[in-house]
Amino acid sequence: MTVWDDLVGQQRVSEQLVAAARDADALVTAASSDAPPPEASRMTHAWLFTGPPGAGRNQAARAFAAALQCVSPDRALGGTPGCGFCDGCHTALVGTHADVSTVAAVGAEILVKDMRDTVRKSFTAPANGRWQVILVEDAERLNEKSANAVLKAVEEPAPRTVWLLCAPSVEDVLPTIRSRCRHLNLSTPSVDAVADMLIRREGIEPDVAASVARATQGHVDRARRLATDPAARARRASVLKLPLRVEDVGGALKAAQELVDAAAEDAKQLAEEMDGKETEDLKAALGAVQGGRLPRGTAGVVKDLEDMQKRRRTRTQRDSLDVALADLTSFYRDVLALQLGSRIALANTDAEDALERLARNSTPEATLRRIEAIAACGEALDRNVAPLLAVEAMTMALRAG
């Protein structure tokens, strides 16, 4: 199984990345043997991966990072870089390779302090790998200061440094940064491609795989989670019942509270899994005696960790709400399809009775207003409106139609 198997329904992008990885391999070989470099290389120092949610932007970037670090002897015999089994590929894929640095937004933004050490590292030579790879998973969340730090590094990169930036669209990245990147746009995988991946890679039953692939409309990560996590399926089922629970004011407000509470519970569970271990590991690294006090001058480091954990909890709650909003949008899109007599396949066949009931009892115009209300809720959350306030406004709008 090669690293490219993780790119579901992205044949064109895979071919471009394989060609670039081959040229990157030739560049490293030429540099180590004093041979002349290839005249026309498809490798470059900065890449921008864009595409809709679930298309696999981060997976494509990480697969490319692994291919750049691949040390399989088959490469010298014409094999494709990115075998998936060698130490370079394995450590890059699991996130432990010394020369692959990953930056992701912990909160709403990537702060300059989160980028400072990574930018500094980008100007150094690889420690033991073939390339120094910097992967920024949420490039659209770079704020002004952190984006300027990245811009300087991309403008004047070290010879063996590669920047891999991931964002929903090119418009989400500063023009000065994206103009220095090679752009690859991923498309939403087909439902059949996602279902096939779940069957082959996860061992999911074909009917279940087809159902979750259709429900998530080609979103690979969400489809995998729905197929393998009973709790995720239960949360989705609860969300799909919400449109029938907003028929009165009390029901609308209660549904909003439950939606926000469920998102908060997701954040709490993640915190319980990660925060305690991180804090204990940091205290041990700082030399605190077991159950004792921290050494003098280290309280600020612990405070920084606590601030990061708080931002992560906020981000997790927001991500959970985003999933719920996507499910609601998909539900009302199916309602609209029924009202207009469209022949497109329904995404939420497991809620067909509710879909038909709402389609009969409302108009296409009301359905469109409800879809707009869901989008407005997402925009309010982007502006840091209190989650309960934003969701209550949405459920009241869903009730009004």
C-alpha positions in Angstrom: 0.0 0.0 0.0 1.6 3.2 -1.1 1.1 6.7 0.4 -1.0 7.6 -2.6 -3.7 5.2 -1.6 -4.9 7.8 0.9 -5.9 10.2 -1.9 -9.5 9.1 -2.7 -10.7 10.0 -6.1 -7.8 12.4 -6.8 -6.1 10.6 -9.7 -5.0 13.8 -11.5 -3.5 15.3 -8.4 -1.7 12.0 -7.5 -0.1 11.9 -11.0 1.2 15.5 -10.6 2.6 14.8 -7.1 4.2 11.5 -8.2 6.0 13.4 -11.1 7.2 16.1 -8.7 8.4 13.5 -6.2 10.4 11.8 -8.9 12.0 15.1 -9.9 12.7 15.9 -6.2 14.4 12.6 -5.8 16.5 13.3 -8.9 17.5 16.7 -7.4 18.7 15.2 -4.2 20.6 12.5 -6.0 22.3 15.0 -8.3 23.3 17.2 -5.3 24.9 14.3 -3.5 26.8 13.0 -6.5 27.8 16.4 -8.1 25.8 15.4 -11.2 24.0 18.2 -13.1 20.4 18.7 -11.9 17.5 17.9 -14.2 16.9 20.7 -16.8 13.2 20.9 -16.3 11.9 20.0 -12.9 8.3 19.7 -11.8 9.5 20.1 -8.2 9.2 23.5 -6.5 9.7 24.9 -3.0 6.1 25.8 -2.1 2.8 24.1 -2.8 -0.8 25.2 -2.1 -3.4 22.5 -1.8 -7.0 23.6 -2.0 -10.4 21.9 -2.3 -13.7 21.6 -0.5 -14.0 20.1 3.0 -13.4 16.4 3.0 -11.6 16.3 -0.3 -8.3 15.3 1.4 -6.2 18.4 1.2 -4.1 17.5 4.3 -3.9 13.8 3.3 -2.6 14.8 -0.1 0.0 17.1 1.4 1.1 14.5 4.0 1.4 11.8 1.3 3.6 14.2 -0.7 5.7 14.8 2.4 6.1 11.1 2.8 7.1 10.6 -0.8 9.7 13.3 -0.5 11.2 11.5 2.5 10.9 8.0 1.0 14.1 5.9 1.3 12.9 2.8 -0.4 15.7 1.2 -2.5 13.1 0.6 -5.3 13.3 4.3 -6.2 16.8 3.7 -7.7 15.2 1.0 -9.9 12.5 3.3 -11.2 10.0 2.7 -8.5 7.5 5.4 -7.4 8.6 7.4 -4.4 6.2 6.9 -1.6 6.3 3.2 -1.0 4.4 3.5 2.3 6.6 1.0 4.1 10.1 2.4 4.6 11.1 4.4 7.7 10.9 7.7 5.8 7.3 7.1 4.6 6.1 5.6 7.9 7.4 8.4 10.2 6.2 11.1 7.9 2.7 9.6 7.7 2.4 9.2 11.5 3.9 12.6 12.3 7.1 11.6 13.9 9.7 12.4 11.2 12.3 14.8 12.4 12.2 16.8 9.1 8.4 17.0 8.7 6.9 19.8 10.8 3.2 20.2 11.0 1.4 23.4 12.0 -2.4 23.4 12.6 -4.7 25.9 14.1 -5.4 25.1 17.8 -7.9 27.9 18.1 -9.5 30.3 15.6 -6.2 31.5 14.3 -2.6 30.3 13.8 -0.7 32.8 16.0 2.8 34.1 15.1 4.2 32.5 18.3 2.9 29.1 17.0 4.8 29.7 13.7 8.1 31.2 15.1 10.0 28.0 15.8 8.7 26.3 12.6 9.8 29.3 10.4 13.2 29.3 12.1 13.5 25.5 11.4 12.6 26.0 7.7 15.9 27.9 7.2 17.9 24.9 8.3 19.1 21.8 6.4 17.4 18.5 6.9 18.6 16.7 10.0 18.5 13.2 8.6 15.8 13.2 5.9 16.0 14.2 2.2 14.0 17.4 2.6 12.9 19.8 5.3 9.1 19.8 4.9 6.8 22.3 6.5 3.1 21.4 6.4 0.6 24.1 7.3 -2.8 22.4 7.6 -5.0 25.5 8.1 -3.3 28.2 6.0 -6.6 30.1 5.9 -6.3 30.6 9.6 -3.0 32.4 9.5 -3.4 35.9 11.0 -1.6 38.9 9.7 1.6 38.5 11.7 1.9 34.7 11.2 1.2 35.1 7.5 3.9 37.6 7.1 6.3 35.3 8.9 5.4 32.5 6.4 5.7 34.9 3.5 9.3 35.7 4.4 10.2 32.0 4.6 8.5 31.2 1.3 10.2 34.2 -0.5 13.7 33.1 0.6 13.6 29.4 1.3 16.6 27.2 2.1 17.6 25.0 -0.9 16.1 21.8 0.5 13.0 23.2 2.2 9.5 22.6 0.9 6.4 24.4 2.2 3.0 22.6 1.8 0.0 24.9 2.6 -3.6 23.7 2.8 -6.7 25.9 2.5 -10.2 25.7 1.2 -9.5 28.0 -1.7 -6.8 30.3 -3.1 -8.8 33.3 -2.0 -8.2 32.2 1.6 -4.5 32.7 1.3 -2.7 36.1 1.0 -2.0 36.9 -2.7 1.7 37.4 -1.9 1.9 33.9 -0.6 -0.2 32.1 -3.1 1.7 33.7 -6.0 4.8 31.9 -4.8 3.1 28.5 -4.6 2.3 25.9 -7.2 -1.5 25.4 -6.9 -3.2 22.0 -6.8 -7.0 21.9 -6.5 -8.7 18.8 -5.2 -12.3 17.9 -6.1 -14.9 16.3 -4.0 -14.6 12.5 -4.3 -17.5 10.7 -5.8 -19.8 8.8 -3.4 -18.8 5.5 -5.1 -15.1 6.3 -4.6 -15.6 6.9 -0.9 -17.7 3.8 -0.5 -15.1 1.7 -2.2 -12.4 3.1 0.1 -14.4 2.2 3.2 -14.9 -1.3 1.9 -11.2 -1.9 1.0 -9.4 0.0 3.7 -11.8 -0.2 6.7 -13.5 -3.5 6.0 -17.0 -1.9 6.2 -20.0 -3.8 4.9 -20.9 -2.6 1.3 -24.4 -1.4 2.3 -23.1 0.6 5.3 -20.3 2.1 3.3 -22.7 3.2 0.5 -25.0 4.7 3.1 -22.4 6.8 5.0 -20.7 7.9 1.8 -24.0 9.1 0.4 -24.9 10.8 3.8 -21.6 12.7 3.8 -21.6 13.5 0.1 -18.0 12.6 -0.5 -16.5 13.9 2.7 -13.8 11.2 3.3 -13.0 11.8 7.0 -16.7 12.2 8.1 -17.6 9.1 6.1 -14.9 7.1 7.8 -15.9 8.3 11.2 -19.6 7.6 10.6 -18.8 4.1 9.4 -16.6 3.3 12.4 -17.9 5.3 15.3 -21.4 4.5 16.8 -21.4 7.7 18.8 -20.9 9.8 15.6 -23.9 8.0 14.0 -26.0 8.7 17.1 -25.1 12.4 17.0 -26.0 12.6 13.3 -29.3 10.9 13.9 -30.1 13.4 16.7 -29.3 16.3 14.4 -31.6 15.0 11.7 -34.5 15.0 14.1 -34.0 18.7 14.9 -36.2 20.0 11.9 -39.2 18.2 13.4 -38.6 19.6 16.9 -38.7 23.3 16.1 -42.5 23.5 15.6 -42.9 25.7 18.7 -40.7 28.3 20.5 -39.9 26.0 23.4 -38.9 23.1 21.1 -36.7 25.4 19.1 -34.8 26.8 22.1 -34.5 23.3 23.7 -33.1 21.9 20.4 -30.5 24.7 20.3 -29.4 24.1 23.8 -29.0 20.3 23.2 -27.0 21.0 20.0 -24.6 23.3 21.8 -24.3 20.9 24.8 -23.4 18.0 22.5 -20.7 20.1 20.9 -19.4 21.1 24.3 -19.4 17.5 25.4 -17.2 16.6 22.4 -14.7 19.3 23.5 -14.8 18.0 27.0 -14.1 14.4 26.0 -11.1 15.5 23.9 -9.8 17.6 26.8 -10.1 14.7 29.2 -8.1 12.5 26.8 -5.3 15.0 26.1 -5.0 17.8 28.6 -4.0 15.9 31.7 -1.3 13.9 29.9 0.1 17.0 28.2 0.3 18.8 31.5 1.9 16.0 33.4 4.4 15.4 30.5 5.3 19.1 30.5 5.8 19.2 34.3 8.0 16.2 34.1 10.1 17.8 31.3 10.5 20.9 33.4 11.8 18.9 36.3 8.9 19.1 38.7 9.2 16.4 41.4 6.3 14.0 41.6 3.4 15.7 43.2 5.6 18.7 44.0 6.2 22.3 42.9 7.4 23.5 39.6 10.9 24.9 39.4 11.1 28.7 39.7 10.5 30.6 36.4 8.5 27.8 34.7 5.0 28.9 35.6 4.7 30.9 32.4 5.4 27.8 30.3 2.5 25.9 32.0 0.2 28.9 31.5 1.0 28.9 27.8 0.0 25.2 27.6 -3.2 25.9 29.5 -4.0 28.8 27.0 -3.4 26.5 24.1 -5.7 23.8 25.6 -8.4 26.3 26.1 -8.2 27.4 22.5 -8.3 23.8 21.4 -11.5 23.1 23.3 -13.1 26.2 21.7 -12.0 24.9 18.2 -13.3 21.4 18.9 -16.7 22.7 19.9 -16.8 24.9 16.8 -15.8 21.9 14.6 -18.6 19.8 16.1 -21.1 22.5 15.4 -19.8 22.8 11.8 -20.5 19.1 11.3 -24.1 19.5 12.7 -24.7 22.5 10.4 -23.4 20.5 7.4 -25.9 17.7 8.3 -28.8 20.2 8.6 -27.9 21.8 5.3 -27.8 18.4 3.6 -31.2 17.6 5.2 -32.9 20.7 3.8 -31.2 20.2 0.4 -33.0 16.9 0.2 -36.2 18.5 1.2 -35.8 21.1 -1.6 -35.0 18.3 -4.1 -38.3 16.5 -3.2 -40.2 19.8 -3.5 -38.8 20.6 -6.9 -39.1 17.0 -8.2 -35.4 16.7 -8.8 -33.9 13.4 -9.8 -30.8 13.8 -7.8 -30.2 11.0 -5.3 -31.1 11.9 -1.7 -28.2 12.0 0.8 -30.3 11.2 3.9 -32.3 8.2 2.9 -32.4 7.0 6.5 -34.6 10.1 7.3 -36.9 9.8 4.3 -40.1 10.0 6.2 -39.1 13.3 7.9 -37.9 14.6 4.5 -41.3 13.9 2.8 -43.2 15.3 5.7 -41.4 18.6 5.6 -41.5 18.7 1.8 -45.3 18.4 1.9 -45.8 20.9 4.7 -43.7 23.8 3.4 -42.7 25.5 0.2 -39.4 25.6 -1.7 -39.1 29.3 -0.7 -39.3 28.5 3.0 -36.7 25.7 2.5 -34.3 28.1 0.9 -34.8 30.6 3.8 -34.0 27.8 6.2 -30.8 26.9 4.3 -29.8 30.6 4.4 -30.5 30.6 8.2 -28.0 27.7 8.6 -25.4 29.5 6.6 -26.0 32.7 8.7 -25.4 30.6 11.9 -22.0 29.5 10.5 -21.1 33.1 9.7 -22.1 34.2 13.2 -19.9 31.5 14.7 -17.0 32.7 12.5 -17.5 36.2 14.0 -17.2 34.6 17.5 -20.8 35.1 18.4 -21.7 33.0 21.5 -22.5 29.5 20.2 -25.9 29.3 22.1 -27.0 32.7 20.8 -26.1 31.8 17.2 -27.8 28.4 17.3 -30.9 29.8 19.0 -31.3 32.4 16.2 -30.9 29.6 13.7 -33.5 27.2 15.3 -36.0 30.1 15.6 -35.5 30.9 11.9 -36.0 27.2 11.0 -39.3 27.3 12.9 -40.4 30.5 11.1 -39.5 29.1 7.6 
